[in-house]
Amino acid sequence: MNTPDNFNLNTDDHKPLVVCESESPVCNMQAFVEKSDSTYYFYLFEPIKKTMKVCWICNRKPAPLTFDPDSMKNGNAPMMTADSICHAAGGIDLDDKNLSIVWFEQGTSAALLCGDELICVIPEWSGYKDFHGYSKYAVGTGRYAWEMKNAADSLMLRVEKGRKLWHNFGTIAASRKYMMSQLPEVLKFLSVHGNDFDISKNRFPTKAVVSGSRNNTCYCLTIGASLAAMPNIEMYVGEKYTDYQRTEFGFAAGSKFRQLLQPMAGVLGNYTEYPWNEYTFFAHGHTIPFSKLKGFEAVLFVNPDMTDGIEKPVYPRFQDGTKVNLLWIVPLTKAEYDFAVEHDAETMLSRAKNINTLHIFDGSPKFNI
């Protein structure tokens, strides 16, 4: 593991020791537990952006009555105060050899267990309004951890979903089986099967773009990308986030633009990685700058399930019964992009010249702007 420079694996009792670690299955993020002479802490570290999420687990020494900011001057992780803990006042030790880390379905948040017991979680919403994470040993809304008791059941459900996902599909071979399970429905949508493009880049999970045509229209559609749930979508859509967190991508064009399929397959491949590189998500109505097509400056993502009249292949539901979405890529001119930025998706789509062919690129603007 690429441990941050300011953390030390030295076993000297006076220096921090990493006692449990794991790498995300889908992105460049590392989880580890650090044991110092005074505390245990759980960390999620992103080495390229050098960002760190931090959650206190427990104290190993008697808790101070008040928070001591000076304790951090020498790089020491701070102890939680006596009024913010629910373990023995003199401190506790964990069973280091029995610690394990489970990644949630997004691969960007994780839980720490001791045996079968959930003891600490850094969820997707860590970092929001000074919230760091949950600890079994915290009371109330402490500085570096919040009380877990009321959230424990729902957090454990997330742990079990993550554990099941990575157990069933956590290898390249297993992820390929998931990808191939989507292929029949995509081929059913296409009259003629063209070339397939591997967009995995020799990394997990296995993904591909399937191309083909029907009714004088050419298509390329991803398969396998929806294995991992997109990060942070829950923060924006609320309780129904599971309906939108798994997505495949598609591009369609008139037959005269057939030569675009191969380069657009690469574009779709990039979009299947972007959420985990930037810890964000794509959804209906989102836009992103795009300069690969002359005369166009952005693309609009359109979910056919949220837009009457647009065709789509029907991807099989995921193992837990949740929906797998499709986002069509619709190139936008500068004027269209400027309008989309200033208005919501409903207003934008109300300006479509022909909603039924909105997703089929023909080289011309698609909106009356």
Secondary structure, DSSP 4 states (H G I P E B T S, - for coil): ----TT------TTS-EEEEEEE-SSSS-EEEEEE-SSEEEEEEEETTTTEEEEEEEEESSPPPSS--GGGGTTTPPPPPPGGGB-S-TT-----GGGEEEEE-TTSS-EEEEETTEEEEEE-TTTTGGG---EETTB-SB-SS-EE-GGGHHHHHHHHHHHHHHHHHH-SHHHHHHHHHHHHHHHHHH-SEEEEEEE-STT-SSP-EEEEEEETTEEEEEEESGGGSPPTTTHHHHGGGGGGTS-EEEEEEEEGGGGGGHHHHHHHHHHHHHHHHHHT----TT-EEE--SSTT--EEEEE-GGGSTT-----PPP-TTS---EEEEEEEE-HHHHHHHHHS-HHHHHHTBS-GGGTTEE-SS--B--
